[in-house]
Amino acid sequence: MVPRPGWLDPLLAGFADPAVALVAPRIVALSAQGWLARYESVRSSLDLGADPALVVPKSRVAYVPSAAMVVRRDAAGAGFDERMHVAEDVDLVLRLHESGRRVRYEPASQVAHDHRTSLRAWWLRKAYYGTGAAPLSLRHPGSVPPMVLNTWSAAVAVLLLRARPWSLLAAVAVAAGATEQLARKLPVREPRRIAARLIGLGAVGTVAQTADAVTRHYWPLSLAAALVSRRARRTVAAIAVVEGVVDWWRKRHHPDRPGLPGYLLARRLDDLAYGGGLWWGALRNRTSAPLRPVGTAPEAESAVDAPSGDRRRPSGLVRTGEPARVIKPPMR
């Protein structure tokens, strides 16, 4: 780990709020030599993006990695649970949140990390991270689901995906009803315009989550379907390519972005590793909890999901920023 100049002051400033128990910096790549290192520079699960955030389960920033963090000692208790050999940092963040303390992500502070760039070591580490979702789901039920779906947004997205004339009309009708219902709950100016935007963003986020789930969390099911159905093969292949191309294009301003072929290969290998670890962890712990999507709570239906954009991060309820790679069980 190599702290960048001026890294500490922004973190310490966060503790001006007495409720804040932990502040974490942005973890960036130490170097970007080679296609896999360049992919990690753009797509590392340690890098939570350029926007500051309050760390909240099932949101755009649902965890922070223990690669670097500053913690208020009297709030940390016993610190990391030594019984957890993976996702111990996520467990700590969730425990702090459940105790009523605040956790902040402050990207104005940056710490450089030397990512794994050997293909075998990198792939095994990604799979290892996936195994942490099951114990987290057992310790913190509902806090690390693979998908978080809002009822209205999911309905609109499903109808749009059917791409039939009747389904498009139905999607418009459902969206209009959802917009009207949400507008009545929003204490803002121009509630209908804002409600329509939220419903639209929620539908986009749901589509993004679904695409991500097909290739990442549920790829064993996708593979099984593809083995018996030509239509499923075409659908899965299209999603794997289109989702990767869209994500690669979204990173077009990143100076270290690798070429499209290398990016697509790394992204799909990343999915296979994490998803494989996720299923192995679920089987080993005899639980389906990390594989079950969740819906938004009734009282939260007005906080419609917005797209997220960075997966290894997840897009669900109250998503504020990135289409899926959506809510994923958080890992380093």
Secondary structure, 3 states (H helix, E strand, C coil): CEECCCCHHHHHHHHHCCCEEEEEEEEEECCCCCHHHHHHHHHCCCCCCCCCEECCCCCCCCCCCCCCCEECHHHHCCCCCCCCCCCHHHHHHHHHHHCCCEEEEEEEEEEEECCCCCHHHHHHHHHHHHHCHHHHHHHCCCCCCCCEECHHHHHHHHHHHHCCHHHHHHHHHHHHHHHHHHHCCCCCCCHHHHHHHHHHHHHHHHHHHHHHHHHCCCHHHHHHHHHHCHHHHHHHHHHHHHHHHHHHHHCCCCCCCCCHHHHHHHHHHHHHHHHHHHHHHHHHCCCCHHHCCEECCHHHCCCCCCCECCCCCCCCCCCCCECCCCCCCCCC
